[in-house]
Amino acid sequence: MAASSRSRPFPKLSPSHLVPLDLSTSWCCTPHGLGGHAHSHSHPSSPARAADPMDPPPAGSSSSASASAYATPPPPPSYAPSYPSSYTKFNSALNAGLLNPMSPPPLPLDKTRSSPTLFDMMANEQDYHPRTAAGVHSIPAPPQPHQLQPARSMDRQMLLQDRIADLIGSCSPGNQFNDADSSDVRLTLTSKDGLSVTLCVHRHILVAHSRFFAAKLSDRWSKQQRTLPHIVEISDCDDVEVYAETLRLMYCKDLRRRLMREDVNKVLGILKVSAAIVFDAGVLSCLEYLEAAPWAEDDDEKVAALLTQLHLENSGAGEVLKRVSLELAPSAVVEEAEVGGSCSGGGNAGGGEEVLLRLLQVVLEGKDEKARREMKGLVSKMLRENSTSRGGAIGGDLRKESLYSACNGCLSLLRKQFVRAAGGDQSEVSQIARQADNLHWMLDILVERQIAEEFLKTWAMQTELAEMHRKVPAIHRYEVSRVTARLFVGVGKGQILVSKEARCQLLSTWLEPFYEDFGWMRRACKGLDRHLIEDGLANTILTLPLATQQEILLAWFNRFLNSGEDCPNIQRGFEVWWRRAFWKRNAEPEQPPRLRITAICENS
């Protein structure tokens, strides 16, 4: 530090500005008035002139003597100006070579350190570089938006040039695309936002592959252009890069193989340009790619919209559109209707309904239980989405009659298996649980579509099935009571609205079998919401007249005391009935508020 301090120029200071220094601790120019290392003052016997800090210590004096001689500074002369303590930072930065020697001293700062660190100087940069009107260290104002626009345009132009360079660099050896030596046309492509790129192409290539260029670059036009290369410009391009890629395809011998490296979005862009310049080979190659390549689901609408817009039916676009639209021949429609009529009785169903009914039938007849559970969730989701996509109409494109036809088929098989099991034939008793599960699933679909009223009425009329119920072992029959429980929940939550007679018939036919199977349901059905079922049963009972409520709830009270957990707990419904039946009888009836007319205004 000492050597570098001697080699740098110092600002000119008057002798009164300087005071002696303690040479044992510092070798720099320090202003008067600092503590620590800057306690240097002349001895009383020393001359009145302040000692030069660059002078050596007096001869024959030791360091301790020098320190004692300079320990007590005399008061500064009256003519000596006082300097702030922050001058130390300025002087230290000056000696370190961080500041211009001619810079003004910094503003005073309330700091206790005698010399600043680099962090302090960076944090207080405004003190070292005061802002002046014509200051050398003034910070330039940030550029305005109109100044950034050209820079952004240049960046985009450079990025476009880089992509075009990569595109040209990927050409096979011997390819003449953008060959300046052999080309006779200089083609400039300009986008709508002003980006442009110039390519060196060949007139005979353009004319041979594009009917657009064949018309524009005719022989007559070529003779009028006396100088080579011919200058051609195409403006308002949607995508300059895709346009250049399409021109490069004219130089390729195997367009289909070249397109295999691209994705669907890029091929759609090339197809649009190829159709615009009537590049038939490019259009055909793009359509062949789109017909064979896999798409993402998000690309379906893009492909269908572009092909519909370009009207390329004669070029093979119809084969591509078959991937996203179902178009059956009349004979195929008749054949599908016949097949549908044989399996579901719905010969008038449309194509979409026929497919959904076929899926329902396959799930209902499936053998693997795990796969059935998974596919039931999938088909339910498809039905829900299909109904929503058609404006929320009841049933969507799957008619109510078709769903009830499937339900009736399951119910018929259930009755048949009940008869066999009640007669002692246990060979196919497992089919009871399967068909009951199918009915439960179909009932969920009907409730979601708000068309389950007919199902409840039909189920309430199955008195013969309910009588055979106790003759079948509970391990095989309890799934049937899940159907009854689902109806209780639907009525109790207001999802199924039927007449009082239908509700009474449902409880009369199926409440006793439901009580008998409740313990098995509670133990065997995983994920069974017991409280939901109990609330549904209680609310169903409470929709009946008070006399019917009393009959059912008193019978439940006796049964619950003898069965405990194997009986549903509908205590809440019991309490509601009790308050309805007895509490309000003893209370004074409230008088209904009277409607009073306060004034009548008549037009005079």
LUMRORO-624163 format. One record per residue (C-alpha): x, y, z. Coordinates in nm, 3 decimals, padded with zeros to 5 digits. Layout:
N
{node {X, Y, Z}}
...
This chain:
604
{node {00.000, 00.000, 00.000}}
{node {00.285, 00.238, 00.082}}
{node {00.453, 00.184, -00.253}}
{node {00.132, 00.230, -00.447}}
{node {00.052, 00.541, -00.248}}
{node {00.382, 00.702, -00.343}}
{node {00.334, 00.621, -00.712}}
{node {-00.010, 00.786, -00.741}}
{node {-00.054, 01.164, -00.769}}
{node {-00.211, 01.340, -00.476}}
{node {-00.429, 01.649, -00.480}}
{node {-00.256, 01.971, -00.397}}
{node {-00.316, 02.059, -00.036}}
{node {-00.197, 02.363, 00.154}}
{node {00.040, 02.302, 00.446}}
{node {-00.234, 02.387, 00.689}}
{node {-00.434, 02.091, 00.565}}
{node {-00.179, 01.838, 00.684}}
{node {-00.084, 01.709, 01.026}}
{node {00.186, 01.461, 01.130}}
{node {00.100, 01.090, 01.131}}
{node {00.191, 00.799, 01.350}}
{node {00.424, 00.621, 01.105}}
{node {00.417, 00.302, 01.303}}
{node {00.052, 00.241, 01.214}}
{node {-00.028, 00.416, 00.885}}
{node {00.138, 00.548, 00.567}}
{node {-00.121, 00.774, 00.408}}
{node {-00.239, 01.129, 00.399}}
{node {-00.493, 01.172, 00.680}}
{node {-00.683, 01.493, 00.747}}
{node {-00.685, 01.665, 01.082}}
{node {-00.948, 01.591, 01.339}}
{node {-00.967, 01.204, 01.335}}
{node {-00.920, 00.973, 01.628}}
{node {-00.718, 00.648, 01.639}}
{node {-00.420, 00.663, 01.406}}
{node {-00.465, 01.033, 01.325}}
{node {-00.366, 01.180, 01.664}}
{node {-00.048, 01.335, 01.520}}
{node {00.059, 01.684, 01.630}}
{node {00.393, 01.858, 01.638}}
{node {00.600, 01.889, 01.955}}
{node {00.583, 02.229, 02.126}}
{node {00.941, 02.290, 02.020}}
{node {00.867, 02.209, 01.656}}
{node {00.822, 02.487, 01.403}}
{node {00.483, 02.646, 01.352}}
{node {00.458, 02.486, 01.006}}
{node {00.272, 02.157, 01.010}}
{node {00.496, 01.861, 00.943}}
{node {00.481, 01.701, 00.601}}
{node {00.354, 01.344, 00.637}}
{node {00.609, 01.232, 00.379}}
{node {00.900, 01.359, 00.589}}
{node {01.099, 01.095, 00.785}}
{node {01.086, 01.102, 01.165}}
{node {01.347, 01.317, 01.342}}
{node {01.691, 01.167, 01.357}}
{node {01.796, 01.000, 01.675}}
{node {01.444, 00.953, 01.801}}
{node {01.291, 00.614, 01.859}}
{node {00.945, 00.510, 01.758}}
{node {00.822, 00.545, 02.115}}
{node {00.969, 00.891, 02.138}}
{node {00.810, 00.981, 01.812}}
{node {00.480, 00.851, 01.932}}
{node {00.503, 01.051, 02.254}}
{node {00.616, 01.358, 02.066}}
{node {00.312, 01.338, 01.842}}
{node {00.069, 01.222, 02.110}}
{node {-00.091, 01.553, 02.213}}
{node {-00.189, 01.777, 01.921}}
{node {-00.197, 02.153, 01.968}}
{node {-00.511, 02.342, 01.882}}
{node {-00.537, 02.411, 01.511}}
{node {-00.451, 02.759, 01.391}}
{node {-00.738, 02.998, 01.342}}
{node {-00.679, 03.014, 00.971}}
{node {-00.689, 02.635, 00.921}}
{node {-01.029, 02.522, 00.790}}
{node {-01.202, 02.229, 00.966}}
{node {-01.285, 01.913, 00.763}}
{node {-01.549, 01.652, 00.831}}
{node {-01.456, 01.312, 00.966}}
{node {-01.583, 01.143, 00.650}}
{node {-01.282, 01.285, 00.468}}
{node {-01.097, 00.968, 00.579}}
{node {-01.310, 00.759, 00.345}}
{node {-01.232, 00.986, 00.057}}
{node {-00.857, 00.980, 00.135}}
{node {-00.846, 00.602, 00.180}}
{node {-01.033, 00.545, -00.146}}
{node {-00.797, 00.790, -00.311}}
{node {-00.489, 00.600, -00.192}}
{node {-00.646, 00.272, -00.306}}
{node {-00.685, 00.411, -00.655}}
{node {-01.066, 00.388, -00.649}}
{node {-01.134, 00.757, -00.705}}
{node {-01.024, 01.029, -00.935}}
{node {-00.765, 01.239, -00.744}}
{node {-00.946, 01.554, -00.850}}
{node {-01.284, 01.436, -00.713}}
{node {-01.437, 01.658, -00.443}}
{node {-01.445, 01.530, -00.085}}
{node {-01.751, 01.330, 00.020}}
{node {-02.039, 01.461, 00.224}}
{node {-02.014, 01.410, 00.600}}
{node {-02.132, 01.075, 00.730}}
{node {-02.192, 00.963, 01.084}}
{node {-01.949, 00.669, 01.088}}
{node {-01.712, 00.553, 01.357}}
{node {-01.466, 00.364, 01.138}}
{node {-01.155, 00.554, 01.038}}
{node {-01.122, 00.387, 00.697}}
{node {-01.406, 00.244, 00.486}}
{node {-01.439, -00.103, 00.345}}
{node {-01.526, -00.169, -00.017}}
{node {-01.881, -00.257, 00.092}}
{node {-01.915, 00.080, 00.268}}
{node {-01.796, 00.267, -00.039}}
{node {-02.042, 00.072, -00.263}}
{node {-02.329, 00.129, -00.019}}
{node {-02.254, 00.503, -00.002}}
{node {-02.169, 00.551, -00.366}}
{node {-02.383, 00.862, -00.384}}
{node {-02.153, 01.023, -00.124}}
{node {-01.844, 00.960, -00.333}}
{node {-02.010, 01.055, -00.663}}
{node {-02.244, 01.349, -00.597}}
{node {-02.496, 01.414, -00.867}}
{node {-02.434, 01.735, -01.055}}
{node {-02.581, 01.882, -01.367}}
{node {-02.273, 01.806, -01.573}}
{node {-02.115, 01.541, -01.350}}
{node {-01.895, 01.279, -01.504}}
{node {-02.039, 01.006, -01.279}}
{node {-02.409, 01.076, -01.346}}
{node {-02.627, 00.767, -01.402}}
{node {-02.795, 00.762, -01.743}}
{node {-03.175, 00.762, -01.747}}
{node {-03.341, 00.430, -01.838}}
{node {-03.433, 00.404, -02.205}}
{node {-03.788, 00.483, -02.303}}
{node {-04.016, 00.215, -02.453}}
{node {-03.972, 00.352, -02.802}}
{node {-03.596, 00.304, -02.758}}
{node {-03.641, -00.062, -02.659}}
{node {-03.858, -00.146, -02.958}}
{node {-03.577, -00.137, -03.217}}
{node {-03.359, -00.348, -02.990}}
{node {-03.630, -00.610, -02.953}}
{node {-03.689, -00.609, -03.326}}
{node {-03.318, -00.661, -03.383}}
{node {-03.314, -00.950, -03.136}}
{node {-03.605, -01.117, -03.310}}
{node {-03.441, -01.062, -03.646}}
{node {-03.117, -01.218, -03.522}}
{node {-03.308, -01.511, -03.371}}
{node {-03.489, -01.563, -03.700}}
{node {-03.161, -01.551, -03.891}}
{node {-03.015, -01.810, -03.653}}
{node {-03.309, -02.044, -03.705}}
{node {-03.288, -02.002, -04.080}}
{node {-02.914, -02.074, -04.063}}
{node {-02.986, -02.394, -03.868}}
{node {-03.249, -02.488, -04.123}}
{node {-03.006, -02.438, -04.410}}
{node {-02.729, -02.615, -04.223}}
{node {-02.944, -02.926, -04.187}}
{node {-02.962, -02.973, -04.564}}
{node {-02.794, -03.281, -04.703}}
{node {-02.466, -03.239, -04.896}}
{node {-02.523, -03.127, -05.252}}
{node {-02.853, -02.960, -05.178}}
{node {-02.878, -02.636, -05.374}}
{node {-03.125, -02.464, -05.142}}
{node {-02.999, -02.112, -05.069}}
{node {-02.695, -02.164, -05.289}}
{node {-02.590, -01.815, -05.394}}
{node {-02.358, -01.937, -05.670}}
{node {-02.614, -02.132, -05.871}}
{node {-02.937, -01.952, -05.782}}
{node {-03.110, -01.707, -06.016}}
{node {-03.382, -01.574, -05.781}}
{node {-03.331, -01.381, -05.463}}
{node {-03.651, -01.427, -05.266}}
{node {-03.723, -01.202, -04.967}}
{node {-03.984, -01.315, -04.717}}
{node {-04.130, -01.046, -04.492}}
{node {-04.364, -01.114, -04.202}}
{node {-04.652, -00.894, -04.093}}
{node {-04.448, -00.751, -03.807}}
{node {-04.158, -00.651, -04.034}}
{node {-03.917, -00.943, -03.987}}
{node {-03.759, -01.050, -04.313}}
{node {-03.514, -01.304, -04.450}}
{node {-03.364, -01.335, -04.797}}
{node {-03.309, -01.675, -04.962}}
{node {-03.127, -01.769, -05.281}}
{node {-03.350, -02.006, -05.477}}
{node {-03.390, -02.137, -05.830}}
{node {-03.664, -02.036, -06.065}}
{node {-03.698, -02.377, -06.229}}
{node {-03.747, -02.545, -05.889}}
{node {-04.019, -02.301, -05.786}}
{node {-04.199, -02.322, -06.119}}
{node {-04.187, -02.703, -06.129}}
{node {-04.333, -02.754, -05.780}}
{node {-04.568, -02.460, -05.726}}
{node {-04.848, -02.347, -05.950}}
{node {-04.844, -02.012, -05.772}}
{node {-04.479, -01.951, -05.864}}
{node {-04.536, -02.098, -06.210}}
{node {-04.788, -01.825, -06.276}}
{node {-04.584, -01.546, -06.119}}
{node {-04.243, -01.645, -06.259}}
{node {-04.358, -01.714, -06.614}}
{node {-04.124, -01.708, -06.913}}
{node {-04.252, -01.366, -07.010}}
{node {-04.173, -01.230, -06.666}}
{node {-03.831, -01.392, -06.676}}
{node {-03.743, -01.222, -07.005}}
{node {-03.842, -00.885, -06.864}}
{node {-03.602, -00.931, -06.573}}
{node {-03.277, -00.863, -06.756}}
{node {-03.047, -00.878, -06.454}}
{node {-02.962, -01.179, -06.243}}
{node {-03.050, -01.273, -05.987}}
{node {-03.418, -01.185, -06.015}}
{node {-03.553, -01.000, -05.712}}
{node {-03.881, -01.135, -05.572}}
{node {-04.047, -01.033, -05.245}}
{node {-04.340, -01.195, -05.063}}
{node {-04.482, -00.984, -04.783}}
{node {-04.731, -01.041, -04.499}}
{node {-04.618, -01.399, -04.431}}
{node {-04.773, -01.553, -04.120}}
{node {-04.451, -01.735, -04.029}}
{node {-04.133, -01.666, -04.223}}
{node {-03.957, -01.971, -04.083}}
{node {-04.236, -02.210, -04.189}}
{node {-04.244, -02.047, -04.532}}
{node {-03.869, -02.105, -04.570}}
{node {-03.912, -02.464, -04.451}}
{node {-04.178, -02.519, -04.717}}
{node {-03.948, -02.381, -04.989}}
{node {-03.672, -02.612, -04.873}}
{node {-03.904, -02.912, -04.911}}
{node {-03.914, -02.836, -05.285}}
{node {-03.547, -02.936, -05.297}}
{node {-03.601, -03.266, -05.112}}
{node {-03.645, -03.594, -05.293}}
{node {-03.830, -03.768, -05.007}}
{node {-04.069, -03.520, -04.851}}
{node {-04.244, -03.779, -04.635}}
{node {-03.920, -03.886, -04.472}}
{node {-03.825, -03.524, -04.409}}
{node {-04.156, -03.448, -04.240}}
{node {-04.107, -03.738, -03.998}}
{node {-03.869, -03.514, -03.801}}
{node {-04.137, -03.250, -03.738}}
{node {-04.426, -03.233, -03.494}}
{node {-04.795, -03.191, -03.574}}
{node {-04.801, -02.812, -03.527}}
{node {-04.508, -02.763, -03.765}}
{node {-04.665, -02.990, -04.028}}
{node {-04.992, -02.798, -04.002}}
{node {-04.803, -02.476, -04.072}}
{node {-04.628, -02.631, -04.372}}
{node {-04.961, -02.764, -04.497}}
{node {-05.113, -02.415, -04.480}}
{node {-04.826, -02.260, -04.678}}
{node {-04.821, -02.548, -04.929}}
{node {-05.191, -02.500, -04.995}}
{node {-05.142, -02.125, -05.034}}
{node {-04.871, -02.160, -05.300}}
{node {-05.038, -02.470, -05.453}}
{node {-04.744, -02.696, -05.371}}
{node {-04.929, -03.020, -05.442}}
{node {-04.651, -03.257, -05.338}}
{node {-04.618, -03.072, -05.008}}
{node {-04.992, -03.087, -04.943}}
{node {-05.006, -03.459, -05.016}}
{node {-04.703, -03.535, -04.798}}
{node {-04.847, -03.335, -04.506}}
{node {-05.180, -03.515, -04.532}}
{node {-05.007, -03.851, -04.540}}
{node {-04.813, -03.755, -04.230}}
{node {-05.125, -03.638, -04.045}}
{node {-05.314, -03.953, -04.141}}
{node {-05.043, -04.184, -04.004}}
{node {-04.874, -03.993, -03.720}}
{node {-05.009, -04.000, -03.362}}
{node {-05.163, -03.679, -03.226}}
{node {-05.217, -03.537, -02.885}}
{node {-05.580, -03.491, -02.786}}
{node {-05.533, -03.113, -02.795}}
{node {-05.439, -03.133, -03.165}}
{node {-05.775, -03.276, -03.278}}
{node {-05.950, -02.941, -03.305}}
{node {-05.648, -02.777, -03.471}}
{node {-05.632, -03.043, -03.744}}
{node {-06.007, -03.049, -03.805}}
{node {-06.032, -02.669, -03.817}}
{node {-05.743, -02.626, -04.062}}
{node {-05.852, -02.905, -04.296}}
{node {-06.206, -02.768, -04.299}}
{node {-06.075, -02.420, -04.373}}
{node {-05.849, -02.530, -04.660}}
{node {-06.114, -02.744, -04.836}}
{node {-05.872, -03.020, -04.933}}
{node {-06.127, -03.300, -04.971}}
{node {-06.000, -03.386, -05.319}}
{node {-05.643, -03.415, -05.191}}
{node {-05.714, -03.679, -04.926}}
{node {-05.814, -03.465, -04.629}}
{node {-06.122, -03.680, -04.579}}
{node {-05.908, -03.974, -04.464}}
{node {-05.747, -03.753, -04.203}}
{node {-06.080, -03.617, -04.082}}
{node {-06.208, -03.969, -04.022}}
{node {-05.982, -03.977, -03.718}}
{node {-06.177, -03.697, -03.551}}
{node {-06.529, -03.733, -03.697}}
{node {-06.755, -04.036, -03.725}}
{node {-06.904, -04.066, -04.071}}
{node {-07.079, -04.396, -04.141}}
{node {-07.220, -04.508, -04.472}}
{node {-07.600, -04.567, -04.487}}
{node {-07.552, -04.945, -04.504}}
{node {-07.331, -04.934, -04.198}}
{node {-07.596, -04.738, -04.006}}
{node {-07.859, -05.000, -04.087}}
{node {-07.629, -05.282, -03.984}}
{node {-07.546, -05.114, -03.653}}
{node {-07.916, -05.052, -03.582}}
{node {-07.996, -05.420, -03.642}}
{node {-07.722, -05.533, -03.406}}
{node {-07.838, -05.283, -03.146}}
{node {-08.198, -05.399, -03.174}}
{node {-08.101, -05.760, -03.108}}
{node {-07.911, -05.680, -02.789}}
{node {-08.112, -05.396, -02.632}}
{node {-08.440, -05.359, -02.814}}
{node {-08.353, -05.005, -02.920}}
{node {-08.336, -05.037, -03.296}}
{node {-08.404, -04.666, -03.345}}
{node {-08.100, -04.563, -03.148}}
{node {-07.839, -04.347, -03.316}}
{node {-07.474, -04.434, -03.359}}
{node {-07.357, -04.265, -03.039}}
{node {-07.636, -04.418, -02.832}}
{node {-07.566, -04.760, -02.978}}
{node {-07.203, -04.742, -02.876}}
{node {-07.292, -04.635, -02.522}}
{node {-07.549, -04.912, -02.488}}
{node {-07.297, -05.164, -02.609}}
{node {-07.048, -05.042, -02.348}}
{node {-07.314, -05.070, -02.079}}
{node {-07.397, -05.423, -02.184}}
{node {-07.033, -05.531, -02.182}}
{node {-06.984, -05.394, -01.831}}
{node {-07.303, -05.558, -01.704}}
{node {-07.192, -05.896, -01.838}}
{node {-06.825, -05.870, -01.742}}
{node {-06.663, -06.159, -01.551}}
{node {-06.370, -05.995, -01.372}}
{node {-06.495, -05.797, -01.073}}
{node {-06.193, -05.568, -01.046}}
{node {-06.211, -05.478, -01.414}}
{node {-06.587, -05.427, -01.386}}
{node {-06.545, -05.178, -01.105}}
{node {-06.288, -04.984, -01.302}}
{node {-06.489, -04.981, -01.624}}
{node {-06.810, -04.881, -01.443}}
{node {-06.633, -04.568, -01.326}}
{node {-06.507, -04.501, -01.679}}
{node {-06.846, -04.547, -01.845}}
{node {-07.017, -04.333, -01.579}}
{node {-06.766, -04.056, -01.648}}
{node {-06.826, -04.082, -02.023}}
{node {-07.202, -04.064, -01.977}}
{node {-07.165, -03.764, -01.747}}
{node {-06.938, -03.578, -01.990}}
{node {-07.159, -03.668, -02.285}}
{node {-07.466, -03.531, -02.111}}
{node {-07.285, -03.210, -02.011}}
{node {-07.145, -03.151, -02.360}}
{node {-07.497, -03.154, -02.501}}
{node {-07.621, -02.861, -02.298}}
{node {-07.714, -03.054, -01.986}}
{node {-08.019, -03.211, -02.147}}
{node {-08.167, -03.503, -01.957}}
{node {-08.019, -03.822, -02.093}}
{node {-07.782, -03.655, -02.337}}
{node {-07.777, -03.873, -02.649}}
{node {-07.861, -04.184, -02.442}}
{node {-08.238, -04.207, -02.415}}
{node {-08.431, -04.285, -02.100}}
{node {-08.591, -04.588, -02.271}}
{node {-08.251, -04.735, -02.347}}
{node {-08.136, -04.708, -01.985}}
{node {-08.456, -04.863, -01.853}}
{node {-08.424, -05.142, -02.107}}
{node {-08.086, -05.232, -01.955}}
{node {-08.233, -05.207, -01.602}}
{node {-08.520, -05.439, -01.691}}
{node {-08.276, -05.693, -01.826}}
{node {-08.083, -05.696, -01.498}}
{node {-08.402, -05.717, -01.293}}
{node {-08.527, -06.010, -01.498}}
{node {-08.203, -06.200, -01.439}}
{node {-08.220, -06.119, -01.066}}
{node {-08.572, -06.262, -01.033}}
{node {-08.466, -06.574, -01.221}}
{node {-08.170, -06.634, -00.989}}
{node {-08.385, -06.569, -00.681}}
{node {-08.631, -06.835, -00.790}}
{node {-08.353, -07.088, -00.840}}
{node {-08.188, -07.008, -00.509}}
{node {-08.518, -07.018, -00.319}}
{node {-08.586, -07.362, -00.471}}
{node {-08.255, -07.495, -00.340}}
{node {-08.041, -07.458, -00.656}}
{node {-07.723, -07.290, -00.534}}
{node {-07.518, -07.348, -00.852}}
{node {-07.534, -06.987, -00.971}}
{node {-07.631, -06.811, -00.652}}
{node {-07.340, -06.566, -00.696}}
{node {-07.530, -06.412, -00.986}}
{node {-07.771, -06.258, -00.734}}
{node {-07.500, -06.029, -00.597}}
{node {-07.376, -05.951, -00.950}}
{node {-07.717, -05.848, -01.082}}
{node {-07.794, -05.651, -00.765}}
{node {-07.467, -05.464, -00.809}}
{node {-07.558, -05.393, -01.172}}
{node {-07.895, -05.253, -01.062}}
{node {-07.726, -05.035, -00.801}}
{node {-07.493, -04.890, -01.066}}
{node {-07.776, -04.829, -01.312}}
{node {-07.977, -04.662, -01.037}}
{node {-07.687, -04.423, -00.973}}
{node {-07.694, -04.325, -01.341}}
{node {-08.071, -04.273, -01.335}}
{node {-08.057, -04.063, -01.018}}
{node {-07.781, -03.845, -01.162}}
{node {-07.993, -03.786, -01.471}}
{node {-08.305, -03.723, -01.257}}
{node {-08.506, -04.000, -01.420}}
{node {-08.518, -04.259, -01.139}}
{node {-08.889, -04.226, -01.053}}
{node {-08.997, -04.519, -01.273}}
{node {-08.726, -04.738, -01.123}}
{node {-08.858, -04.673, -00.770}}
{node {-09.214, -04.760, -00.871}}
{node {-09.099, -05.078, -01.042}}
{node {-08.883, -05.181, -00.744}}
{node {-09.166, -05.111, -00.498}}
{node {-09.389, -05.355, -00.690}}
{node {-09.149, -05.650, -00.656}}
{node {-09.350, -05.817, -00.380}}
{node {-09.273, -06.168, -00.506}}
{node {-08.904, -06.098, -00.499}}
{node {-08.931, -05.961, -00.144}}
{node {-09.117, -06.272, -00.026}}
{node {-08.842, -06.500, -00.160}}
{node {-08.579, -06.279, 00.004}}
{node {-08.565, -06.464, 00.338}}
{node {-08.530, -06.802, 00.162}}
{node {-08.190, -06.701, 00.019}}
{node {-07.882, -06.701, 00.245}}
{node {-07.798, -06.349, 00.367}}
{node {-07.442, -06.371, 00.235}}
{node {-07.583, -06.379, -00.120}}
{node {-07.884, -06.150, -00.084}}
{node {-07.759, -05.847, 00.112}}
{node {-07.651, -05.672, -00.210}}
{node {-08.020, -05.649, -00.300}}
{node {-08.082, -05.434, 00.008}}
{node {-07.816, -05.191, -00.115}}
{node {-08.054, -05.107, -00.400}}
{node {-08.328, -05.036, -00.145}}
{node {-08.088, -04.825, 00.061}}
{node {-07.998, -04.619, -00.247}}
{node {-08.366, -04.547, -00.306}}
{node {-08.407, -04.438, 00.057}}
{node {-08.115, -04.195, 00.016}}
{node {-08.259, -04.062, -00.311}}
{node {-08.602, -03.997, -00.160}}
{node {-08.456, -03.858, 00.164}}
{node {-08.234, -03.610, -00.025}}
{node {-08.505, -03.501, -00.268}}
{node {-08.335, -03.665, -00.568}}
{node {-08.637, -03.888, -00.641}}
{node {-08.984, -03.732, -00.622}}
{node {-09.270, -03.982, -00.633}}
{node {-09.621, -03.998, -00.498}}
{node {-09.716, -04.085, -00.139}}
{node {-09.853, -04.420, -00.256}}
{node {-09.524, -04.513, -00.420}}
{node {-09.327, -04.420, -00.106}}
{node {-09.559, -04.621, 00.114}}
{node {-09.539, -04.917, -00.123}}
{node {-09.158, -04.902, -00.120}}
{node {-09.146, -04.918, 00.263}}
{node {-09.415, -05.182, 00.282}}
{node {-09.236, -05.412, 00.038}}
{node {-08.868, -05.365, 00.121}}
{node {-08.828, -05.222, 00.474}}
{node {-08.840, -05.559, 00.650}}
{node {-08.583, -05.724, 00.415}}
{node {-08.371, -05.411, 00.456}}
{node {-08.377, -05.452, 00.837}}
{node {-08.272, -05.817, 00.805}}
{node {-07.974, -05.736, 00.580}}
{node {-07.851, -05.421, 00.754}}
{node {-07.606, -05.605, 00.979}}
{node {-07.455, -05.784, 00.679}}
{node {-07.434, -05.461, 00.484}}
{node {-07.261, -05.286, 00.773}}
{node {-06.997, -05.560, 00.806}}
{node {-06.946, -05.669, 00.444}}
{node {-06.976, -05.352, 00.235}}
{node {-06.651, -05.157, 00.234}}
{node {-06.696, -04.781, 00.237}}
{node {-07.064, -04.802, 00.331}}
{node {-07.186, -04.467, 00.468}}
{node {-07.413, -04.590, 00.744}}
{node {-07.517, -04.244, 00.861}}
{node {-07.615, -04.140, 00.508}}
{node {-07.841, -04.444, 00.474}}
{node {-07.996, -04.394, 00.819}}
{node {-08.070, -04.027, 00.746}}
{node {-08.219, -04.124, 00.409}}
{node {-08.448, -04.383, 00.570}}
{node {-08.556, -04.141, 00.845}}
{node {-08.635, -03.865, 00.596}}
{node {-08.827, -04.109, 00.374}}
{node {-09.046, -04.211, 00.669}}
{node {-09.100, -03.847, 00.768}}
{node {-09.246, -03.771, 00.421}}
{node {-09.549, -03.989, 00.506}}
{node {-09.860, -03.892, 00.706}}
{node {-09.818, -03.883, 01.085}}
{node {-10.025, -04.198, 01.138}}
{node {-09.802, -04.396, 00.901}}
{node {-09.491, -04.243, 01.061}}
{node {-09.613, -04.356, 01.404}}
{node {-09.675, -04.712, 01.287}}
{node {-09.334, -04.749, 01.124}}
{node {-09.132, -04.573, 01.393}}
{node {-09.290, -04.759, 01.686}}
{node {-09.211, -05.090, 01.512}}
{node {-08.854, -04.968, 01.457}}
{node {-08.827, -04.867, 01.828}}
{node {-08.905, -05.223, 01.936}}
{node {-08.675, -05.378, 01.678}}
{node {-08.380, -05.150, 01.760}}
{node {-08.401, -05.241, 02.132}}
{node {-08.368, -05.611, 02.042}}
{node {-08.118, -05.589, 01.754}}
{node {-07.887, -05.301, 01.847}}
{node {-07.614, -05.242, 01.587}}
{node {-07.775, -05.477, 01.337}}
{node {-08.065, -05.234, 01.305}}
{node {-08.036, -04.887, 01.150}}
{node {-08.044, -04.607, 01.406}}
{node {-08.312, -04.359, 01.299}}
{node {-08.349, -04.196, 01.640}}
{node {-08.341, -03.847, 01.487}}
{node {-08.645, -03.924, 01.276}}
{node {-08.818, -04.072, 01.581}}
{node {-08.764, -03.748, 01.774}}
{node {-08.898, -03.538, 01.488}}
{node {-09.211, -03.752, 01.472}}
{node {-09.259, -03.726, 01.849}}
{node {-09.238, -03.346, 01.845}}
{node {-09.469, -03.324, 01.549}}
{node {-09.725, -03.559, 01.704}}
{node {-09.739, -03.445, 02.067}}
{node {-09.541, -03.133, 02.156}}
{node {-09.724, -02.887, 01.937}}
{node {-10.067, -03.019, 02.044}}
{node {-10.022, -02.891, 02.399}}
{node {-09.874, -02.559, 02.290}}
{node {-10.098, -02.269, 02.209}}
{node {-10.142, -02.238, 01.834}}
{node {-09.986, -01.933, 01.688}}
{node {-10.221, -01.694, 01.516}}
{node {-10.125, -01.641, 01.154}}
{node {-10.038, -01.281, 01.071}}
{node {-10.324, -01.087, 00.924}}
{node {-10.285, -00.910, 00.596}}
{node {-10.399, -00.551, 00.631}}
{node {-10.442, -00.297, 00.356}}
{node {-10.339, 00.043, 00.485}}
{node {-10.434, 00.263, 00.193}}
{node {-10.589, 00.253, -00.148}}
{node {-10.482, 00.501, -00.410}}
{node {-10.729, 00.575, -00.685}}
{node {-10.662, 00.773, -00.993}}
{node {-10.889, 01.074, -01.003}}
